[in-house]
Amino acid sequence: MTEKPWGGVFRVETDHRVELFTESISFDHRLYQQDIAGSIAHARMLASVGLLTLDEADQIVKTLEQIREEIAAGKFEFRIGWEDIHMHIERVLTERLGDIGRKLHTARSRNDQVATDFRLWVRDAIDTLIPLIRKLQAAFVNRCEGDFDCILPGYTHLRRAQPVLAPHYWLAYCEKFERDVERLLDCRKRVNICPLGSAALAGSSLPIDRHMTAQALGFDHPSPNSLDATSDRDFAVEFVFDLSLLAVHLSHWAEEWIIWSTEEFGFLRLPEGFCTGSSIMPQKVNPDVLELIRGKTARVVGHLQQLFLLLKGLPLAYNRDLQEDKPGVFDAFDTVVSCLEVAIPVVEVTELNRSRIAEKLDRGYLDATTLMEYLISRGIPQRVAHSLVGRIVREAMDRQCRLVDLPLEVFRAVVPSLDANVYGVLGVQNAIQAFHSFGSTAPEQVREQIECWKQRLASSLKD
């Protein structure tokens, strides 16, 4: 019964079906770098408190570094019977160092070991995601100058509402993705707490130095409660929530550009290299990449629900159910990374169909709200002005013309005090120029925001 490091109390070998059912090496092998980093820090700490000699610690560290290189080079054999990444590394370490290798697990359990590895992995994942989000934001910002003269119809309820500058649209997505960055950075604070040394659930009677291992691994501090440390997966839920909302924002953008690229809208020309065709209809150029970004969002959100259900009935402390926390987190991360990596070039190379946009821009009475605010500026109460402009719009609808095409007598019949100056606020160009409020689509406001984003991204991408 020497095959299993925990097998001393058992009289019967593990059934091969149980080994197949309980293994996690098929997915947790990707924790190998974090596991080895944690083991190196643990070995150094054990030496510092006298539980290992310096020579023993050096041998352990050197061998662990060799194992890390072998795994990275694909020269390491994984076996189902060795259960997980922790046992694989410890097994090979022990084969090479004998009793010295067997000492490494002093004052730790797989419970605190996996919690530490997982936190290190999530921390690395966050540090991978943020630069990708910054690159996507930069792709939107880099469009702004070239698209500054393009006015788009803004929508509510998918009905034309008011005109906006194209860069105002692009920066709206930058704001969404900025909140994603902020959430991830905030999540990182709660991730960056070290469980190592909590052991199985109650800590250790040995004189270990948990602050030393926490500092060596770049954690802010060790976890203050061993029961909580080994069983807590709040950080994983929070991380996947952040991924889910990021994916939803990507889906919002993908859906909008799918609509805008249709013949019915025709606002965008998607790059053919990021589209696919039909197996039966020769003319089709389909936005499959954007559709998959939209579809993969459901996958990420599904992993969030799985985590909630996994945790909802667990008593303290560690339970084997928690083995099921990692596949969903890994896949959610991989999915979002793949979406970001393909979204960046799509944003960079997609072209606006300016002639088509201009052709339809006068439809929908986008200047009606500007006319209402013009009346308000002349002392008419908002609710009254709203009603009066509604009557003027109805007249234009009946005549099937734009507001600017109505003769002055139509305006004066509704609002007698109006004169020819009213035409100065009509039409999308005049409506755009009429905006002034902070954060609006006013040209001077948009220019200021573009500069703010350039400076912010220059700083963050440099870091």
Secondary structure, 3 states (H helix, E strand, C coil): CCCCCCHHHCCCCCCHHHHHHHCCHHHHHHHHHHHHHHHHHHHHHHHHCCCCCHHHHHHHHHHHHHHHHHHHCCCCCCCHHHCCHHHHHHHHHHHHHCHHHHCCCCCCCHHHHHHHHHHHHHHHHHHHHHHHHHHHHHHHHHHHCCCCCCEEEEEECCEEEEEEEHHHHHHHHHHHHHHHHHHHHHHHHHHCEECCCCCCCCCCCCCCCHHHHHHHCCCCEECCCHHHHHHCCHHHHHHHHHHHHHHHHHHHHHHHHHHHCCCCCCCEECCHHHCECCCCCCCCCECHHHHHHHHHHHHHHHHHHHHHHHHCCCCCCCCHHHHHHHHHHHHHHHHHHHHHHHHHHHHHHCEECHHHHHHHCCCCCCCHHHHHHHHHHCCCCHHHHHHHHHHHHHHHHHHCCCHHHCCHHHHHHHCCCCCHHHHHHCCHHHHHHHCCCCCCCCHHHHHHHHHHHHHHHHHHHHC
